[in-house]
Amino acid sequence: MRRNPVCALVILGALAATTVSAQRDDRAALVQGIDAKRDGYAAIAKQIWAFAEVGYQETKSSALLQQQLRAAGFAVTAGVAGIPTAFVATIGSGKPVIGIVGEFDALPGLSQEAQTAMHHAIEENAPGHGCGHNLLGTGALAAAVAVKEWLATGHGGTLRYYGTPAEEGGSGKVYMVQAGLFKDVDAIVSWHPGDRNEASPTSSTANITGKFRFHGVAAHAAAAPDRGRSALDAVEAMDNMVNMMREHVPQETRIHDIITRGGAAPNIVPDFAEAYYYARQPDMKILDGIWERILNAARGAALGTGTTMDLEVTGAVYNVLPNEYLSGVMHTNLERVGGFTYTPEEIRFAEELRKTLTDPPEVAIGSQEKVRPMRGGAVNSSSTDLADVSWSVPTVSMTGATFVPGVPAHSWQATACAGGTIGVKGMMVAAKAMALTTADLFTDPAHIQQAKAEFDRKRGPGFVYHTRLADRKPALDYRK
């Protein structure tokens, strides 16, 4: 019996159309599942916002996310990589293995009432979510739960949620990479709060952080100053030398510091003082040289003041290795999700908040409803330990519009947005885009193949990852 080729083509076409239609319905259900749980996720984000726990001290925040993942059916392994608040939640089996990354640490001194356009701390000098990590961890949770439910409809593979503490200067993910927690992962999906919806393949600055501790000799500052050797003098001498050095480093470099300990009383020559330094540069190799110069300034300061110095490197991260292919996949999904609109109350809040900014941009309020076009080659001046993950496994991340346009991260204004309705709206956009992107990676092996090919090409032959933290243990007390 001969087959009719025309009939065969018609049947194949019908099957293809049915598959596309089923996939379309499949993805719509994924998004609807996230929307259906919106109020619950908003409540979780607000709880973590209220906890406002700094790096490596996020006990309540980590426990809440773990509880939610266990309730959704994930198997949770807590305390990984020698970090009490780090965890990995897993569901499914086999290949591919796709990871979704969540963060949840707050920043010191950024306590602020939610959705209030006046600077008013809930508790003076207390931490606050000025980078929106309460939204980051919760949005990642929403995406992971939605993908878990989607996998249960007949899709194979392993899904992981990585609970990663101390992104703000503590390099939590670096220790998780060193512990081998990402070694079998095919791709990583994440996001970060910001003032726009965008999925461009941007890079970042590499970053090394450390505490320079000077030890001197105490003495009566009036009766016997000649017997003293001031540790504070050493800190000030170091700061002066580094400030002169700023003129002689590449212009993309950033160096910032604070004096964390300066002495006990003015009438006592300080026998201990401490300076906390960050140095950033888009190229890790150049940063290595800059850090050595900062270290030499500290050595010279100690020599010149008759003190001694020791250094604790508290953190070190690479620059992000962007994956243009994966960014294209995520951008397509972000465009599918779209943005959101402000209510009249949110517009009034945004307009008042903008008045508190030093230099507000000429960007219309409510422009977050638009998804920004993709752009290539950009380098953010900020740093992230997600970068070390990106040099270990193909990684994609997007920015969600959780802040009023022009509001910078690490500000009380950002804390005000992260605890309010604007923050939740941006979080929901990100959760949906992440979920759709993750589903695409599970569905089409070509996505992972293309991403891996780019990843290998950009790292170059013979690349071996190693961190500037060497074999040190997590600096669990770096915020104390």
Secondary structure as GFF3:
##gff-version 3
##sequence-region A 1 480
A	DSSP	alpha_helix	5	36	.	.	.	ID=ss1
A	DSSP	alpha_helix	38	51	.	.	.	ID=ss2
A	DSSP	alpha_helix	59	71	.	.	.	ID=ss3
A	DSSP	beta_strand	75	78	.	.	.	ID=ss4
A	DSSP	three_ten_helix	80	82	.	.	.	ID=ss5
A	DSSP	beta_strand	87	93	.	.	.	ID=ss6
A	DSSP	beta_strand	97	102	.	.	.	ID=ss7
A	DSSP	alpha_helix	133	151	.	.	.	ID=ss8
A	DSSP	beta_strand	157	163	.	.	.	ID=ss9
A	DSSP	alpha_helix	172	178	.	.	.	ID=ss10
A	DSSP	beta_strand	187	194	.	.	.	ID=ss11
A	DSSP	beta_strand	206	215	.	.	.	ID=ss12
A	DSSP	three_ten_helix	225	227	.	.	.	ID=ss13
A	DSSP	alpha_helix	231	245	.	.	.	ID=ss14
A	DSSP	three_ten_helix	246	248	.	.	.	ID=ss15
A	DSSP	beta_strand	254	261	.	.	.	ID=ss16
A	DSSP	beta_strand	272	281	.	.	.	ID=ss17
A	DSSP	alpha_helix	284	305	.	.	.	ID=ss18
A	DSSP	beta_strand	308	317	.	.	.	ID=ss19
A	DSSP	alpha_helix	324	337	.	.	.	ID=ss20
A	DSSP	alpha_helix	344	354	.	.	.	ID=ss21
A	DSSP	three_ten_helix	367	369	.	.	.	ID=ss22
A	DSSP	alpha_helix	386	390	.	.	.	ID=ss23
A	DSSP	beta_strand	395	401	.	.	.	ID=ss24
A	DSSP	alpha_helix	412	418	.	.	.	ID=ss25
A	DSSP	alpha_helix	421	443	.	.	.	ID=ss26
A	DSSP	alpha_helix	445	459	.	.	.	ID=ss27
###
